[in-house]
Each structure stands twice: as C-alpha cells, then as structure tokens.
Amino acid sequence: MTDEQDLKNFEKEYPYPDKIGIESLFKFSKFDIGRIQYLEELFVLGKLYHSLPGDFNDPFECKPHFNWSNNPSQVRIIHKHLVNVALKNGHKIKEAESLISDSMKKSEFMQESIYDSVQKTLSKTRICCFTTKKENLLFWSHYADSHKGFCVEYNATLFPISSAYKVKYENKYPVVIYPSPPNALGLKPVLIKSKEWAYEEEFRTIFVPYPKLQPTNDGASLILNGSEMKNVYLGAKMDDDCKDALIDMINRGPFNPGIWDVSLSKTSFKLEFDERQKA
C-alpha cells in the first residue's frame, strides 16, 4: 500500500468534523476558583489549553504497544533511522553504524529502548478533547462538576477546531509505527481508545510543542483568534457568582458568544437551554 493510500484511509478513519457534517464541537469544564488563571487564559487571552496524556482519566492514554519486527526490510528502516539519530547526536558515521549494529543484535534491549523513546515522545503530546453534543448528561456530571460547571461550543468549521481528528474506538490495542511517519499517520496511537469510551463521541486537536510552531501555540495552548467560540452554556447548578465571573471574563476577551442558562426539565430526563438577551 502506498503512502498516499495510507493517508486516504487515515482521513476516512479519523476524519475532521466538517468533513462528516459536524459544524460544532463542545467542551465541558468545571468552574474551579483554584484554576481561575486557566479560565482567564481561555476567555480573556484566547488560549485553548491542551492537556498532557498523563493528566487524563484513562490510564491507557497514549501507551501503544511496540512490536519488534524481524522483517528484513523493516529492520533496515529502523537501522537507518537509528544511525541518523546517532549522527545527529555527534557520532561519526562508522561509529554510528557500529553502535547501532551492535545494539540491534540485542533485540530485547533495543525493543525496550525504542518503547521508552516512543513513550517519552508521546508523553509530551498536547491534546484537547471535544464531543459532539451539549445535551450529554454524563458529560455534565463527569466533566462539568455535576452541572456546576459550563460547556463551550466551538465552531468546527474554523481552524484550529476544524483540525480536530475523530477518535476511533476499537478492541484492538494500538501498535506504534517506528520510526514514526512524518505525517498524520504518526498520530494513530493518540487517536485510538477502547470501545468502553465510545459514548463520548470524541474529537481531538493535537500538537507537539516544537519551537517552530510557536506562532500557533505557546507550548501548552493553541492560540485562538476570537471567532471560534459560538456559545457558552452555564450549568444548571452553577453558582450565580460563578456565572457572573465567567461572563465578566468573556466580556474582557476577544470572543462574542451567545450565553445560555441551562436548567433541568421538570417532565423528562433532559436539559433545557435558554439564551440570554445581549445588553
């Protein structure tokens, strides 16, 4: 299979939201006075924070299996890659060739070293998670502090939200490709989760904070331009003081979203949304 075909298959399995008719993505958060700086960075400074895998509630996040291949062609690819790494670290060509050849004779040691290297790289990956519905009661309970938090609706047709990948849920444990492809194919291990999580209907924006990407991120957050935020929904049990503080932050920032109060239906297990009139 060619690289071009691999990429086409990747785009079908992990599509961008607007490619499958999704115009909005939602992110639920709690209103934590101890994290007020994070909230101000989002609403006032326009910085969309991306977490590290170690901060997530799923302990399997970004921990793919590495399967050592005895296929001669794959071994040659790995050997060449590792030699190049050694050269970049200051080794001479003959020294690098000898070092890598000797190391690869110890396949168990090499497999463990590669696995550790992959894990180190993935542990620095920055991820922001979204879902497709604001009505999800489990999300309001789990991620919005039992309805005391809020939900932000983002425009999924505008960058960078439009660059979110759809997460794939399957029972097969993810396997890492090494060396990692220099394109989106290398993101697969970050986009596969157990089917137990399928109800989340998750999309993810992802970046690794390389210095050359600084115009679009500050190392922990993607920089928004002010047009991405469509609506903000205030939880049914959110304190009025917290609502006022959040709205004040929005008014001081670059966004102009609709503000909605959320309430519990009195006749069904549903939420009701009422938009506030703008002053």
RODRENRO-52046 format. One record per residue (C-alpha): residue number from 1; x negated, z negated, y negated. Coordinates in nm, 2 decimals. Layout:
  nr      x      z      y
 NUM      X      Z      Y
...
***
This chain:
  nr      x      z      y
   1   0.00   0.00   0.00
   2  -0.14   0.09  -0.34
   3  -0.18  -0.15  -0.63
   4   0.09   0.04  -0.82
   5   0.34   0.00  -0.54
   6   0.24  -0.37  -0.51
   7   0.32  -0.42  -0.88
   8   0.65  -0.24  -0.85
   9   0.75  -0.46  -0.56
  10   0.64  -0.77  -0.76
  11   0.86  -0.66  -1.05
  12   1.16  -0.64  -0.81
  13   1.10  -0.98  -0.65
  14   1.01  -1.16  -0.97
  15   1.20  -0.97  -1.25
  16   1.21  -1.05  -1.62
  17   1.55  -1.19  -1.73
  18   1.66  -0.89  -1.94
  19   1.58  -0.65  -1.65
  20   1.86  -0.81  -1.45
  21   2.11  -0.85  -1.73
  22   2.03  -1.21  -1.83
  23   2.03  -1.25  -2.21
  24   1.99  -1.62  -2.24
  25   1.78  -1.89  -2.07
  26   1.84  -2.26  -2.10
  27   1.60  -2.56  -2.11
  28   1.72  -2.92  -2.07
  29   1.53  -3.21  -2.22
  30   1.58  -3.58  -2.28
  31   1.56  -3.73  -2.63
  32   1.28  -3.98  -2.59
  33   1.18  -4.16  -2.91
  34   0.84  -4.21  -2.75
  35   0.80  -3.83  -2.73
  36   0.91  -3.76  -3.08
  37   0.59  -3.57  -3.15
  38   0.68  -3.32  -2.87
  39   1.02  -3.27  -3.02
  40   0.88  -3.21  -3.37
  41   0.63  -2.97  -3.23
  42   0.91  -2.76  -3.08
  43   1.18  -2.78  -3.35
  44   0.96  -2.81  -3.67
  45   0.64  -2.63  -3.57
  46   0.79  -2.38  -3.32
  47   0.56  -2.47  -3.03
  48   0.71  -2.44  -2.69
  49   0.53  -2.69  -2.46
  50   0.42  -2.58  -2.12
  51   0.35  -2.84  -1.86
  52   0.07  -2.86  -1.60
  53   0.17  -2.84  -1.23
  54   0.07  -3.20  -1.18
  55   0.35  -3.31  -1.42
  56   0.63  -3.16  -1.21
  57   0.86  -3.35  -0.98
  58   0.79  -3.11  -0.69
  59   0.46  -3.22  -0.53
  60   0.42  -2.87  -0.37
  61   0.39  -2.70  -0.71
  62   0.10  -2.45  -0.73
  63  -0.06  -2.56  -0.40
  64  -0.07  -2.24  -0.19
  65  -0.24  -2.21   0.14
  66  -0.56  -2.01   0.16
  67  -0.60  -1.82   0.48
  68  -0.96  -1.72   0.56
  69  -0.96  -1.36   0.68
  70  -1.21  -1.22   0.93
  71  -1.11  -0.87   0.84
  72  -1.44  -0.69   0.76
  73  -1.31  -0.52   0.45
  74  -1.16  -0.84   0.31
  75  -1.48  -1.03   0.39
  76  -1.68  -0.76   0.20
  77  -1.44  -0.80  -0.10
  78  -1.49  -1.18  -0.10
  79  -1.86  -1.15  -0.06
  80  -1.89  -0.91  -0.35
  81  -1.67  -1.13  -0.57
  82  -1.88  -1.44  -0.50
  83  -2.20  -1.26  -0.56
  84  -2.07  -1.16  -0.90
  85  -1.98  -1.52  -0.97
  86  -2.33  -1.63  -0.88
  87  -2.48  -1.37  -1.11
  88  -2.26  -1.49  -1.40
  89  -2.39  -1.84  -1.33
  90  -2.75  -1.73  -1.38
  91  -2.87  -1.64  -1.03
  92  -3.09  -1.33  -0.97
  93  -2.94  -1.05  -0.76
  94  -3.15  -1.12  -0.44
  95  -3.10  -1.50  -0.48
  96  -2.72  -1.45  -0.52
  97  -2.70  -1.22  -0.22
  98  -2.89  -1.46   0.00
  99  -2.70  -1.77  -0.13
 100  -2.35  -1.61  -0.06
 101  -2.45  -1.46   0.27
 102  -2.58  -1.80   0.40
 103  -2.27  -1.98   0.27
 104  -2.03  -1.73   0.43
 105  -2.18  -1.80   0.77
 106  -2.02  -2.14   0.74
 107  -1.66  -2.02   0.72
 108  -1.50  -2.37   0.73
 109  -1.72  -2.48   0.44
 110  -1.65  -2.16   0.25
 111  -1.28  -2.17   0.31
 112  -1.27  -2.53   0.17
 113  -1.48  -2.43  -0.13
 114  -1.25  -2.14  -0.21
 115  -0.94  -2.35  -0.17
 116  -1.08  -2.61  -0.41
 117  -1.17  -2.34  -0.66
 118  -0.82  -2.19  -0.64
 119  -0.66  -2.54  -0.68
 120  -0.88  -2.61  -0.98
 121  -0.77  -2.29  -1.15
 122  -0.40  -2.33  -1.07
 123  -0.41  -2.69  -1.19
 124  -0.49  -2.56  -1.54
 125  -0.20  -2.31  -1.54
 126   0.07  -2.39  -1.80
 127   0.43  -2.35  -1.71
 128   0.77  -2.38  -1.89
 129   1.08  -2.38  -1.68
 130   1.43  -2.24  -1.77
 131   1.76  -2.20  -1.59
 132   2.05  -1.96  -1.63
 133   2.35  -2.18  -1.71
 134   2.42  -2.46  -1.96
 135   2.71  -2.60  -1.76
 136   2.50  -2.72  -1.47
 137   2.59  -3.09  -1.42
 138   2.29  -3.17  -1.21
 139   2.06  -3.04  -1.49
 140   2.23  -3.25  -1.75
 141   2.19  -3.55  -1.52
 142   1.83  -3.49  -1.39
 143   1.66  -3.33  -1.69
 144   1.87  -3.43  -1.99
 145   1.86  -3.81  -1.92
 146   2.22  -3.84  -1.77
 147   2.37  -3.64  -2.06
 148   2.19  -3.85  -2.33
 149   1.96  -3.55  -2.40
 150   2.01  -3.19  -2.50
 151   1.99  -2.83  -2.39
 152   1.83  -2.54  -2.58
 153   1.95  -2.18  -2.54
 154   1.68  -1.92  -2.59
 155   1.71  -1.55  -2.64
 156   1.58  -1.40  -2.31
 157   1.56  -1.05  -2.47
 158   1.29  -1.16  -2.72
 159   0.92  -1.23  -2.65
 160   0.79  -1.47  -2.52
 161   1.11  -1.58  -2.34
 162   1.16  -1.23  -2.22
 163   0.83  -1.26  -2.03
 164   0.97  -1.53  -1.80
 165   0.95  -1.45  -1.43
 166   1.23  -1.52  -1.19
 167   1.13  -1.78  -0.93
 168   1.16  -1.68  -0.57
 169   1.29  -1.93  -0.31
 170   1.19  -1.90   0.05
 171   1.09  -2.10   0.36
 172   0.76  -1.92   0.40
 173   0.48  -2.12   0.23
 174   0.29  -1.93  -0.04
 175  -0.05  -1.79   0.05
 176  -0.31  -1.73  -0.22
 177  -0.49  -1.40  -0.25
 178  -0.86  -1.43  -0.31
 179  -1.01  -1.31  -0.52
 180  -0.70  -1.33  -0.74
 181  -0.58  -0.98  -0.86
 182  -0.64  -0.92  -1.23
 183  -0.27  -0.86  -1.29
 184   0.07  -1.02  -1.24
 185   0.02  -1.02  -0.86
 186  -0.20  -1.33  -0.90
 187   0.10  -1.53  -1.03
 188   0.28  -1.52  -0.69
 189   0.17  -1.87  -0.58
 190   0.31  -2.01  -0.91
 191   0.65  -1.84  -0.86
 192   0.74  -1.94  -0.50
 193   0.93  -2.26  -0.42
 194   1.12  -2.40  -0.13
 195   1.48  -2.29  -0.08
 196   1.57  -2.65  -0.13
 197   1.53  -2.58  -0.51
 198   1.74  -2.25  -0.51
 199   2.02  -2.42  -0.70
 200   1.80  -2.43  -1.01
 201   1.80  -2.05  -1.06
 202   1.47  -2.09  -1.23
 203   1.27  -1.86  -1.46
 204   0.92  -1.94  -1.58
 205   0.69  -1.85  -1.87
 206   0.33  -1.89  -1.76
 207  -0.01  -1.88  -1.92
 208  -0.37  -1.99  -1.86
 209  -0.52  -2.11  -2.19
 210  -0.81  -1.87  -2.22
 211  -0.96  -1.87  -2.57
 212  -0.88  -1.50  -2.62
 213  -0.51  -1.58  -2.60
 214  -0.52  -1.83  -2.89
 215  -0.31  -1.62  -3.12
 216  -0.01  -1.67  -2.88
 217  -0.09  -2.03  -2.76
 218  -0.27  -2.34  -2.87
 219  -0.38  -2.44  -2.52
 220  -0.06  -2.63  -2.43
 221   0.22  -2.44  -2.60
 222   0.33  -2.09  -2.67
 223   0.38  -2.02  -3.04
 224   0.74  -1.91  -3.13
 225   0.82  -1.70  -3.44
 226   1.16  -1.86  -3.52
 227   1.40  -1.61  -3.38
 228   1.41  -1.72  -3.02
 229   1.64  -2.02  -3.04
 230   2.00  -1.93  -3.02
 231   2.19  -2.26  -2.97
 232   2.13  -2.63  -2.92
 233   2.37  -2.84  -2.72
 234   2.39  -3.21  -2.78
 235   2.46  -3.41  -2.46
 236   2.80  -3.58  -2.41
 237   2.63  -3.93  -2.41
 238   2.37  -3.86  -2.67
 239   2.35  -4.13  -2.94
 240   2.47  -4.03  -3.29
 241   2.14  -4.14  -3.44
 242   1.95  -3.92  -3.19
 243   2.18  -3.63  -3.28
 244   2.11  -3.67  -3.65
 245   1.73  -3.70  -3.59
 246   1.73  -3.38  -3.38
 247   1.94  -3.19  -3.63
 248   1.71  -3.31  -3.91
 249   1.41  -3.16  -3.72
 250   1.59  -2.83  -3.67
 251   1.66  -2.81  -4.04
 252   1.29  -2.86  -4.12
 253   1.18  -2.59  -3.88
 254   1.19  -2.21  -3.86
 255   1.50  -2.19  -3.63
 256   1.86  -2.14  -3.73
 257   2.05  -2.21  -3.40
 258   2.42  -2.30  -3.36
 259   2.47  -2.67  -3.30
 260   2.72  -2.77  -3.03
 261   2.87  -3.10  -2.93
 262   2.92  -3.14  -2.55
 263   3.20  -3.36  -2.41
 264   3.34  -3.44  -2.07
 265   3.66  -3.27  -1.97
 266   3.94  -3.51  -1.91
 267   4.11  -3.30  -1.64
 268   3.82  -3.15  -1.44
 269   3.45  -3.19  -1.34
 270   3.34  -2.97  -1.63
 271   3.19  -2.99  -1.97
 272   3.34  -2.87  -2.30
 273   3.14  -2.72  -2.58
 274   3.24  -2.74  -2.95
 275   3.04  -2.57  -3.21
 276   2.97  -2.75  -3.54
 277   3.05  -2.57  -3.86
 278   2.74  -2.50  -4.06
 279   2.73  -2.65  -4.41
***
